[in-house]
Amino acid sequence: MKKITQTFSTKQGVVTLSDPFFTLMADQPQVEVTYKPNHYSGWGMCKTYNAIEVSDFTQTCAELFACTADSKLRLPGYAA
C-alpha cells in the first residue's frame, strides 16, 4: 500500500501523490498521481510517473491533472 505524501484540493476534486516506490517494470522510482472527483462515489483515475517528473508538482499541476482526468471520466452528451 502506498502512503500519501501530498494532497491538493481542486475545483473538480482531490489530487494526491504517493510516496516514491520501486517496481520491476521501471528502472527509476515511480509516483502514482490519483484524481478522485467530487460526487463520483469514490471512482477516479490514476497515472504513474517517474518520480523525477513530478518532483516539483504544484497546485497548478494538480489543477491541470484534475481538469484533464475529469474530461476523460465524463461521457460526451451526458449530464454530470
N, C-alpha and C positions, 0 to 999 in steps of 0.2 A: 504494500500500500504506500502511496506517495504522500508525503507530508506537504501541506500547502504553505508556501512561504510568502506569496504576495497575492492580495485580493484588490480588485478595482471595481467600484460601482460605476455603471454606465447608465445611460438613459434606457437602453434596451434590456439590461440585465447585469449579471456579475461575471467578470473575467478573472480567472485565477491561474497562477503559475505554480507548478510543483517544484519541489527541490530537484536539483540535477540528479539523474540516475544513469546507470550504465545498462546497456543492452547488448546482446550478442549480434544484433543486426547493424550496429553502428560503432565506429571507431572512437567517437567523441561522446562525452556525457550529453544526455538528452534532457529536455524540459518539456513537460506537457502543459499546453495552454488550453484551458477549458472555458467555454462560454455557456452559462445557464441563463436563458431568457426569463423575464418576468412572465408569470401566468402560463407556464408550459408544463406544469406538473412534474418538474424535475428533469425533463428532457433537455438536451443541449448538444453541443458539439465540442470536440477537442482535436487538437493538432499537435504533433510532436515536432520540436525544432532542436537543432544543435544548441547547446547551452550558450555558446558564444553568440549566436544570432539574436538572442533575447536578453543579453546581459544588461542592456540599457533600456529595457521595456518601461514605458511611461504611461501615464493616464491617456495621452493622445493615442498611443499604440493600442491601448485597451479599447478605446472608443472605435477605432478603425476595425479592429478584430471583431468586436461585437456587431458593428454595422454590417460587415461582410458576412459573418456567420448567420446573423438574423435574416439576411436576404436569401440565404441558401436554405434556411429552415421553412420559409413561407412558400406555399404553392401559389403560383400566379393565378389570379382570378378568384381567390378565396379570401373571405374576411378573417381577420385575426381574432 
